[in-house]
Amino acid sequence: MPYRREQFINGEFYHVVAKRLEDHLLFRDIDDYYRGIFSIYEFNTTNPVEISERRKIRAEIKKTQARGDPLSLIDSRNKLVETILFCLMPNHIHLLLRQLKEGGITTYMNKFGAGYPAYFKQKYGIKTKGYFFQGRFVSVHIKTEEQLKTVFVYIHTNPIALIEPNWKEKGITNPERTIKFLEDYKWSSYPDYIGKQNFPSVIEKKLMLKIMEGEQGCQNFVKGWIKYKGEIKEFPELALE
């Protein structure tokens, strides 16, 4: 990703979007999505990251756990950010991040923006040079609890477009199906927020659960928005999908 000059503030929240250049797919198959989740987790550190080595370590830990050994994965990362929310879409990703270290968001996104494309290009034999993402990542400073609630819905309802492509113009034709789809959508933090064990180690959810009044509150908020066709107009600059 190109260098970003914006200064982010430690302890503050930012909604971040990174999109593949010219609407090309960012994730082509299930392994790419898993690699995306893995990258969101592993690149969140001040330390250098060698993904292949990290994968070997995780594989060994899983083997020992399967044998019943009391060995668990120790999170040794010196984290740059807290990942509060995420959603992976075919050609872009949404993240809600809270910066922990000076320059943390920029460093984190630059690491992701170098590491994931390297994997993707190698896998698919892409030889062309140039930008992989659509310019710099886009960000919006989230300042209030109401904005946090809004962005919770904004990020987690992105996948609606996969089953109802014209929902913004024509409305949601089948609310119950849409609710079930979002609750089962694996490449999002939403399942973890409503009590399903999906990728719990990736996110920090304590604060958001408090703001949303627990798992049931998260579920009710999204269900209510879908059933009553709420409008999200606070972040038009992030409408990249």
C-alpha positions as CSV (number, residue, x, y, z in Angstrom):
1,M,0.0,0.0,0.0
2,P,1.2,3.5,-0.7
3,Y,2.6,5.5,2.3
4,R,-0.1,7.2,4.4
5,R,0.5,10.6,6.0
6,E,-2.5,10.7,8.2
7,Q,-1.7,10.7,11.9
8,F,-3.8,8.3,14.0
9,I,-4.3,8.9,17.8
10,N,-3.5,6.2,20.3
11,G,-6.6,4.9,22.1
12,E,-8.9,6.1,19.4
13,F,-11.1,4.0,17.0
14,Y,-10.9,4.0,13.2
15,H,-13.0,2.3,10.6
16,V,-10.6,1.1,7.9
17,V,-11.3,-0.2,4.5
18,A,-8.9,-1.7,2.0
19,K,-10.1,-2.6,-1.5
20,R,-8.5,-4.6,-4.3
21,L,-7.5,-2.6,-7.4
22,E,-10.2,-2.3,-10.1
23,D,-12.6,-4.6,-8.3
24,H,-10.5,-7.7,-8.8
25,L,-11.1,-10.4,-6.2
26,L,-9.1,-10.2,-3.0
27,F,-10.2,-13.7,-2.0
28,R,-10.8,-16.3,-4.7
29,D,-11.4,-19.4,-2.5
30,I,-11.8,-20.6,1.0
31,D,-8.0,-20.9,1.6
32,D,-7.6,-17.2,0.7
33,Y,-10.2,-16.2,3.2
34,Y,-8.5,-18.3,5.9
35,R,-5.2,-16.6,4.9
36,G,-6.9,-13.2,5.2
37,I,-8.0,-14.0,8.8
38,F,-4.6,-15.4,9.6
39,S,-3.0,-12.2,8.3
40,I,-5.3,-9.9,10.3
41,Y,-4.1,-11.7,13.4
42,E,-0.4,-12.4,12.7
43,F,0.5,-9.0,11.2
44,N,-0.7,-7.2,14.4
45,T,2.7,-7.1,16.0
46,T,5.7,-4.8,16.2
47,N,7.9,-7.8,15.5
48,P,8.9,-9.2,12.1
49,V,6.5,-11.9,10.9
50,E,7.3,-15.0,8.9
51,I,3.9,-16.5,8.1
52,S,5.2,-19.9,7.1
53,E,7.0,-20.3,10.4
54,R,4.0,-19.2,12.3
55,R,1.9,-21.7,10.5
56,K,4.3,-24.5,11.5
57,I,4.2,-23.5,15.1
58,R,0.4,-23.5,15.1
59,A,0.3,-26.9,13.4
60,E,2.5,-28.4,16.1
61,I,0.4,-26.8,18.9
62,K,-2.7,-28.3,17.3
63,K,-1.1,-31.8,17.3
64,T,-0.2,-31.6,20.9
65,Q,-3.6,-30.3,21.9
66,A,-5.2,-33.2,19.9
67,R,-3.2,-35.6,22.1
68,G,-4.5,-34.0,25.2
69,D,-1.3,-32.2,26.2
70,P,-1.8,-29.1,28.3
71,L,-0.1,-26.9,25.7
72,S,-1.9,-23.8,24.4
73,L,-1.0,-21.1,22.1
74,I,0.6,-18.2,23.9
75,D,-0.1,-14.8,22.4
76,S,3.3,-13.3,22.3
77,R,2.5,-10.5,20.0
78,N,3.4,-6.9,20.9
79,K,0.2,-5.6,19.4
80,L,0.0,-2.5,17.2
81,V,-3.8,-2.2,17.4
82,E,-6.8,-3.9,18.9
83,T,-9.0,-5.4,16.2
84,I,-12.6,-4.7,17.4
85,L,-14.6,-5.7,14.3
86,F,-13.8,-7.2,10.9
87,C,-15.5,-8.4,7.7
88,L,-13.9,-9.9,4.7
89,M,-15.7,-9.4,1.4
90,P,-14.7,-10.8,-2.0
91,N,-12.9,-7.7,-3.1
92,H,-12.4,-5.7,0.1
93,I,-12.1,-5.8,3.9
94,H,-13.6,-3.7,6.7
95,L,-11.8,-3.3,10.1
96,L,-12.6,-1.4,13.2
97,L,-9.3,-0.8,14.9
98,R,-8.1,0.9,18.1
99,Q,-4.6,2.2,17.9
100,L,-2.2,1.0,20.7
101,K,1.2,2.1,19.4
102,E,2.3,5.3,17.8
103,G,1.9,4.8,14.1
104,G,0.3,1.4,14.8
105,I,-2.6,1.5,12.3
106,T,-0.3,2.6,9.4
107,T,2.3,0.0,10.3
108,Y,-0.3,-2.7,10.6
109,M,-2.0,-1.9,7.3
110,N,1.3,-1.6,5.5
111,K,2.3,-5.1,6.8
112,F,-1.0,-6.5,5.7
113,G,-0.7,-4.7,2.4
114,A,2.6,-6.2,1.7
115,G,2.2,-9.7,3.2
116,Y,-1.2,-10.8,1.9
117,P,-0.5,-9.7,-1.7
118,A,2.8,-11.6,-1.7
119,Y,0.9,-14.8,-0.8
120,F,-1.8,-14.1,-3.4
121,K,0.6,-13.3,-6.2
122,Q,2.7,-16.4,-5.5
123,K,-0.3,-18.7,-5.3
124,Y,-1.9,-17.5,-8.5
125,G,1.4,-16.9,-10.4
126,I,0.8,-13.1,-10.8
127,K,3.9,-11.6,-12.3
128,T,2.8,-8.0,-12.8
129,K,4.2,-5.2,-10.7
130,G,2.3,-2.2,-9.3
131,Y,-0.3,-1.6,-6.7
132,F,-2.4,-4.5,-5.5
133,F,-4.9,-2.4,-3.5
134,Q,-6.9,0.5,-4.7
135,G,-4.6,3.2,-3.4
136,R,-4.2,4.0,0.3
137,F,-6.6,2.4,2.7
138,V,-9.6,4.5,3.6
139,S,-10.3,5.4,7.2
140,V,-12.8,7.3,9.3
141,H,-12.3,8.4,12.9
142,I,-15.1,6.9,15.1
143,K,-15.6,9.3,18.0
144,T,-18.8,8.4,19.9
145,E,-20.6,5.4,21.2
146,E,-23.4,6.1,18.7
147,Q,-20.9,5.9,15.9
148,L,-19.5,2.7,17.3
149,K,-23.0,1.2,17.2
150,T,-23.5,2.4,13.7
151,V,-20.2,1.0,12.4
152,F,-21.0,-2.3,14.2
153,V,-24.0,-2.6,11.9
154,Y,-22.3,-1.1,8.9
155,I,-19.5,-3.6,8.9
156,H,-21.5,-6.7,9.9
157,T,-24.2,-6.1,7.3
158,N,-21.9,-5.8,4.4
159,P,-22.4,-9.4,3.3
160,I,-26.0,-8.8,2.6
161,A,-24.9,-7.7,-0.9
162,L,-23.8,-11.3,-1.6
163,I,-27.4,-12.6,-1.4
164,E,-29.4,-9.4,-2.1
165,P,-27.2,-7.5,-4.6
166,N,-29.7,-4.6,-5.0
167,W,-30.9,-4.3,-1.4
168,K,-29.9,-0.7,-1.1
169,E,-32.2,0.3,-3.9
170,K,-35.0,-2.2,-3.6
171,G,-34.9,-3.2,0.1
172,I,-34.3,-6.5,1.8
173,T,-36.8,-9.0,0.3
174,N,-36.3,-11.8,2.9
175,P,-35.3,-10.4,6.3
176,E,-35.3,-13.8,8.0
177,R,-33.0,-15.4,5.4
178,T,-30.7,-12.3,5.6
179,I,-30.5,-12.5,9.4
180,K,-29.6,-16.2,9.2
181,F,-27.0,-15.6,6.5
182,L,-25.2,-12.9,8.5
183,E,-25.2,-15.1,11.6
184,D,-23.6,-17.9,9.6
185,Y,-21.2,-15.7,7.6
186,K,-17.8,-17.1,8.6
187,W,-15.6,-14.3,7.4
188,S,-16.9,-11.7,9.9
189,S,-16.6,-11.0,13.6
190,Y,-20.4,-11.0,13.9
191,P,-20.8,-14.7,14.8
192,D,-18.4,-14.2,17.7
193,Y,-20.4,-11.2,18.9
194,I,-23.6,-13.3,19.1
195,G,-22.1,-16.2,21.0
196,K,-20.7,-18.4,18.3
197,Q,-17.1,-19.6,18.5
198,N,-15.7,-18.5,15.1
199,F,-12.4,-16.5,15.4
200,P,-12.4,-15.4,19.0
201,S,-8.7,-14.9,19.2
202,V,-8.7,-12.3,16.4
203,I,-10.9,-9.7,18.1
204,E,-11.1,-7.7,21.3
205,K,-14.8,-7.6,22.0
206,K,-15.2,-6.7,25.7
207,L,-15.8,-2.9,25.1
208,M,-18.2,-3.4,22.2
209,L,-20.2,-6.0,24.0
210,K,-20.6,-3.5,26.8
211,I,-21.8,-0.7,24.4
212,M,-24.1,-3.1,22.6
213,E,-25.5,-4.5,25.9
214,G,-24.2,-8.1,25.4
215,E,-24.5,-10.8,22.8
216,Q,-28.3,-10.5,22.8
217,G,-28.1,-6.8,22.3
218,C,-25.8,-7.2,19.3
219,Q,-28.2,-9.7,17.8
220,N,-31.3,-7.5,18.5
221,F,-29.6,-4.4,17.1
222,V,-28.8,-6.0,13.7
223,K,-32.1,-7.8,13.5
224,G,-34.0,-4.6,14.2
225,W,-32.0,-2.7,11.6
226,I,-32.7,-5.4,9.0
227,K,-36.4,-5.7,9.7
228,Y,-37.1,-2.0,9.8
229,K,-34.7,-1.2,6.9
230,G,-32.5,1.3,8.8
231,E,-30.3,3.7,6.9
232,I,-26.6,4.2,7.4
233,K,-25.5,7.6,6.1
234,E,-22.7,8.5,8.5
235,F,-19.9,7.0,6.5
236,P,-20.6,7.6,2.7
237,E,-16.9,7.8,2.0
238,L,-16.6,4.1,3.0
239,A,-19.3,2.9,0.6
240,L,-16.7,1.0,-1.5
241,E,-18.6,-2.2,-2.0
